[in-house]
Amino acid sequence: MTPEPASAPTDLAALPRAEFAFPGPLRDQLVAAILDGSKTSTTGLVVDYEHEGEPLPEAGSREVVVDSHDRPVAVIEVTDVRVVPLAEVDLAHAVDEGEGYTSVAEWRAGHERFWHSEEMRAALNDPGFTVDDATPAVLQRFRLVTVVHSADG
């Protein structure tokens, strides 16, 4: 699908924020993949939503994607949400995350590095946090609705 033109009426301030990873190189990579259309899915953990007191995303909802400098760069629309144990993540979902994964095992290893990172453990206030096959994962599919052009872009 082709994104709507940047002039599409969207009140960015009224939309929830979509923050992919933590600010830095990984977020920059993920945002670029959203903008070039190669990233159309993402994975979160139920425990993270619970810790933040945020509801799970719903199909049809829109979010504003922010970059590492907290600037809005795009609007996405959630097209599908599934909650499954990590062991049930499929190859199509892994590939559609746009990070170059060619197997579920490769996807899992990359995500475990992130989820077991000091940054994630600190965000959850759980220095020993780990995931396993039974950990509930939130699998989202989304489409790019609007690219927001920043003043320096």
Buried (B, 14 or more C-beta within 10 A) or exposed (E): EEBBEEEEEBEEEEBEEBBBBBBEEBBBBBBBBBBEEBBBBBBBBEBBBEBEEEEEBEEEBBBBBBBBEEBBBBBBBBBEBEBBEBEBBEEEBBBBBBBEBEEBEEBBEBBBEBBEBEEBBEBBEEEEBEBEEEBBBBBBBBBBBBBBEEEEE
